Amino acid sequence: MAAPVDIPDIVIGRLPIYLRALSQLADEGHDITSSHELGQRLGISSAQIRKDLSHFGEFGKQGTGYQINHLLGQLKQILQVDHEWAVALVGAGDLGHAIARYGGFLERGFRIVAVFDSSPEKIGRELNGMQILPADDLSTVISEQQVKIGMVAVPARYAQEVTDELVKAGVRAILNYAPITLVVPKGVHVQYIDPVAHLQRMTYYID
Amino acid sequence: MAAPVDIPDIVIGRLPIYLRALSQLADEGHDITSSHELGQRLGISSAQIRKDLSHFGEFGKQGTGYQINHLLGQLKQILQVDHEWAVALVGAGDLGHAIARYGGFLERGFRIVAVFDSSPEKIGRELNGMQILPADDLSTVISEQQVKIGMVAVPARYAQEVTDELVKAGVRAILNYAPITLVVPKGVHVQYIDPVAHLQRMTYYID
């Protein structure tokens, strides 16, 4: 399926959430769902879900709902996660260790193929079956293995520098765990994992 | 400052991002910034930033920009993070360990005061200066210490059950690291940390 080019990014951002909810429904043994049921699970209106999906075609029949497995497959194709992606991880501290060991990445199509660190005590050690590589080898390894996705798990003060190297080596998508805003050239995508920002969004509402 | 009641949640969601960028600017030694400079850093239009902030009052003078420290203080008040929050962490696996050891929570106003796990091998062990408590004690400890924020770092299949207990014990805001959508009563807030969803949002764009 050719990806339509003019879909708002906010719609694209909801597709992984639909994918997650559909996988959950499938795991629970359901075969069919509706925009209503999905919406209730997600706190999103069923109209919004139907509108989002309508950008990509016709997935459900009026009155019969969605075939979960079919819709899962279609969403995976749209998001290009119907095949495995190689990922480079920079930073092998506590956070890097947790990321490397987290089974959920591979389960959902992302294989960490290399881990880098600049600390001499860490380089050469094993982490989840990989040997931690020196940060100096970053661009060679990433270019050679044509890795397009990087995860940044280094202290905030190094995050921009690491990002620049990743981008130079050919990385197109960066998941940044450092609590700073990164500057990247056009055509490179950044997403942030900042749990404190999520907490601060909720404290606003606590009486 | 009394929080106005009718601010769209999407605006509230951007305030922590402004807070983060302003802290970064202050760390870099800046005293003053503008909606233009902030917007460039964040990839958000300056008009949007001015509009978001205008919900809460007048923070900058036309032509002279924002006093960074003043705006930081105001945003912290608005988000109610001008004082420290106690947080309970459920799950002391790899992820729970990384969360407990991550210095960024305390630095930005969130103190993990208790860690729970149900595994007999983990209970009683030390984690970042805390003793891991049995999950059975969760509701007592949380009620007694009046903890309002919980972090869920347990396997997906236990996440809803843990959430139900947290809510029953008085928790009002949950940061969920398990890749499932949680059901909570009205008045309880949930935010999700799902790195795979962020990756999937970016793979859409990679040629």
Chai-1 contact restraints between the chains, C-beta under 6 A:
chainA,res_idxA,chainB,res_idxB,connection_type,confidence,min_distance_angstrom,max_distance_angstrom,comment,restraint_id
A,I12,B,R201,contact,1.0,0.0,6.0,A-B,restraint_1
A,I12,B,Y204,contact,1.0,0.0,6.0,A-B,restraint_2
A,G13,B,R201,contact,1.0,0.0,6.0,A-B,restraint_3
A,P16,B,A197,contact,1.0,0.0,6.0,A-B,restraint_4
A,P16,B,Q200,contact,1.0,0.0,6.0,A-B,restraint_5
A,P16,B,R201,contact,1.0,0.0,6.0,A-B,restraint_6
A,R20,B,P179,contact,1.0,0.0,6.0,A-B,restraint_7
A,A21,B,T181,contact,1.0,0.0,6.0,A-B,restraint_8
A,Q24,B,I180,contact,1.0,0.0,6.0,A-B,restraint_9
A,R41,B,T181,contact,1.0,0.0,6.0,A-B,restraint_10
A,L42,B,T181,contact,1.0,0.0,6.0,A-B,restraint_11
A,L79,B,Q200,contact,1.0,0.0,6.0,A-B,restraint_12
A,L79,B,T203,contact,1.0,0.0,6.0,A-B,restraint_13
A,L79,B,Y204,contact,1.0,0.0,6.0,A-B,restraint_14
A,Q80,B,T203,contact,1.0,0.0,6.0,A-B,restraint_15
A,V81,B,Q200,contact,1.0,0.0,6.0,A-B,restraint_16
A,V81,B,T203,contact,1.0,0.0,6.0,A-B,restraint_17
A,D94,B,A98,contact,1.0,0.0,6.0,A-B,restraint_18
A,D94,B,R101,contact,1.0,0.0,6.0,A-B,restraint_19
A,L95,B,A98,contact,1.0,0.0,6.0,A-B,restraint_20
A,A98,B,D94,contact,1.0,0.0,6.0,A-B,restraint_21
A,A98,B,L95,contact,1.0,0.0,6.0,A-B,restraint_22
A,A98,B,A98,contact,1.0,0.0,6.0,A-B,restraint_23
A,R101,B,D94,contact,1.0,0.0,6.0,A-B,restraint_24
A,G104,B,P179,contact,1.0,0.0,6.0,A-B,restraint_25
A,G104,B,V196,contact,1.0,0.0,6.0,A-B,restraint_26
A,R108,B,V196,contact,1.0,0.0,6.0,A-B,restraint_27
A,F110,B,L199,contact,1.0,0.0,6.0,A-B,restraint_28
A,K148,B,I206,contact,1.0,0.0,6.0,A-B,restraint_29
A,R172,B,I206,contact,1.0,0.0,6.0,A-B,restraint_30
A,A173,B,M202,contact,1.0,0.0,6.0,A-B,restraint_31
A,L175,B,P195,contact,1.0,0.0,6.0,A-B,restraint_32
A,L175,B,H198,contact,1.0,0.0,6.0,A-B,restraint_33
A,L175,B,L199,contact,1.0,0.0,6.0,A-B,restraint_34
A,P179,B,R20,contact,1.0,0.0,6.0,A-B,restraint_35
A,P179,B,G104,contact,1.0,0.0,6.0,A-B,restraint_36
A,I180,B,Q24,contact,1.0,0.0,6.0,A-B,restraint_37
A,T181,B,A21,contact,1.0,0.0,6.0,A-B,restraint_38
A,T181,B,R41,contact,1.0,0.0,6.0,A-B,restraint_39
A,T181,B,L42,contact,1.0,0.0,6.0,A-B,restraint_40
A,H189,B,M202,contact,1.0,0.0,6.0,A-B,restraint_41
A,H189,B,Y205,contact,1.0,0.0,6.0,A-B,restraint_42
A,Q191,B,H198,contact,1.0,0.0,6.0,A-B,restraint_43
A,Q191,B,M202,contact,1.0,0.0,6.0,A-B,restraint_44
A,I193,B,P195,contact,1.0,0.0,6.0,A-B,restraint_45
A,P195,B,L175,contact,1.0,0.0,6.0,A-B,restraint_46
A,P195,B,I193,contact,1.0,0.0,6.0,A-B,restraint_47
A,V196,B,G104,contact,1.0,0.0,6.0,A-B,restraint_48
A,V196,B,R108,contact,1.0,0.0,6.0,A-B,restraint_49
A,A197,B,P16,contact,1.0,0.0,6.0,A-B,restraint_50
A,H198,B,L175,contact,1.0,0.0,6.0,A-B,restraint_51
A,H198,B,Q191,contact,1.0,0.0,6.0,A-B,restraint_52
A,L199,B,F110,contact,1.0,0.0,6.0,A-B,restraint_53
A,L199,B,L175,contact,1.0,0.0,6.0,A-B,restraint_54
A,Q200,B,P16,contact,1.0,0.0,6.0,A-B,restraint_55
A,Q200,B,L79,contact,1.0,0.0,6.0,A-B,restraint_56
A,Q200,B,V81,contact,1.0,0.0,6.0,A-B,restraint_57
A,R201,B,I12,contact,1.0,0.0,6.0,A-B,restraint_58
A,R201,B,G13,contact,1.0,0.0,6.0,A-B,restraint_59
A,R201,B,P16,contact,1.0,0.0,6.0,A-B,restraint_60
A,M202,B,A173,contact,1.0,0.0,6.0,A-B,restraint_61
A,M202,B,H189,contact,1.0,0.0,6.0,A-B,restraint_62
A,M202,B,Q191,contact,1.0,0.0,6.0,A-B,restraint_63
A,T203,B,L79,contact,1.0,0.0,6.0,A-B,restraint_64
A,T203,B,Q80,contact,1.0,0.0,6.0,A-B,restraint_65
A,T203,B,V81,contact,1.0,0.0,6.0,A-B,restraint_66
A,Y204,B,I12,contact,1.0,0.0,6.0,A-B,restraint_67
A,Y204,B,L79,contact,1.0,0.0,6.0,A-B,restraint_68
A,Y205,B,H189,contact,1.0,0.0,6.0,A-B,restraint_69
A,I206,B,K148,contact,1.0,0.0,6.0,A-B,restraint_70
A,I206,B,R172,contact,1.0,0.0,6.0,A-B,restraint_71
